[in-house]
Amino acid sequence: MKRLIFSTLVLVLTSLNWISAISLPDEDLKYKVTYKWGLINTQAGRATLSLRNNGNKYKATLIARTEPWADRIFSVRDTLYGDMTRDFTPTKYVKIAHEDGKYIREQIDYIITGNNITGNCSRYRIKKGDTDYSTETRTITATGTTVDMISVFYHLRTLDFPSMKKGETLTLNIFSGKKKELLSIKYEGNKIVKIDDNKYETYHVSFKFASEDGKKSSDGIDTWISADNRRIPIKLEGCLPIGKIRCLYIGG
């Protein structure tokens, strides 16, 4: 579920059109996280994606938690922090995760030199039931536009969807706290999405994650972006071994 909540896409500016000079206001976007399997369709968690203008940069925060009934199965209390330049280039990323008794803190500090990106990564971890902790540092690199699990939400909103053709696909880099992955983004066309009593005209995009050698690294995700000036992520959907997890926009 955390991959669904915290990830969506990545970018590569070569074959894609972008909206120039986009500026986003301070905002708090709220979501309910639902689990669906057959006739079962229940709320399993909630999330808030926040953005603040801070001088010459943006600060973003994503907070997610499971509902009390889901805590008994797999408890999640996760927070992501991200600093970005005014064109949504990430400069810092932090993930703090409390998941099923485990604790992980990951941080990436970016160094950008022209088209080359270096991520200095640190990772602190306590396993379930342990009191001892482990630490790890590593450096990951990429060439071309690169995002992480929070800045990707904002780069997605700069895509010039009206100029894209259905089926158009691109691939870019995404950093986690310990590795680089490749993300293929495919534009699936326009779609009307209904959430409760609200209907939204959206752009549908699907994502596939792969390792550097092209092998599938995790399950894909579908997302729907509002076809208006705000470009809000309206819905995200991913598959579990049994059923689906959906993040549904409810306001903000």
Secondary structure, 3 states (H helix, E strand, C coil): CHHHHHCCCCECCCCCCECCCCCCCCEEEEEEEEEEECCEEEEEEEEEEEEEEECCEEEEEEEEEECHHHHHHHCEEEEEEEEEECCCCEEEEEEEEEECCEEEEEEEEEEEECCEEEEEEEEEEECCCCCCCEEEEEEEEEECCEECCCHHHHHHCCECHHHCCCCCEEEEEEECCCCEEEEEEEEEEEEEEEECCEEEEEEEEEEEEECCCCCEEEEEEEEEEECCCCCCEEEEEEECCCCEEEEEEEEC
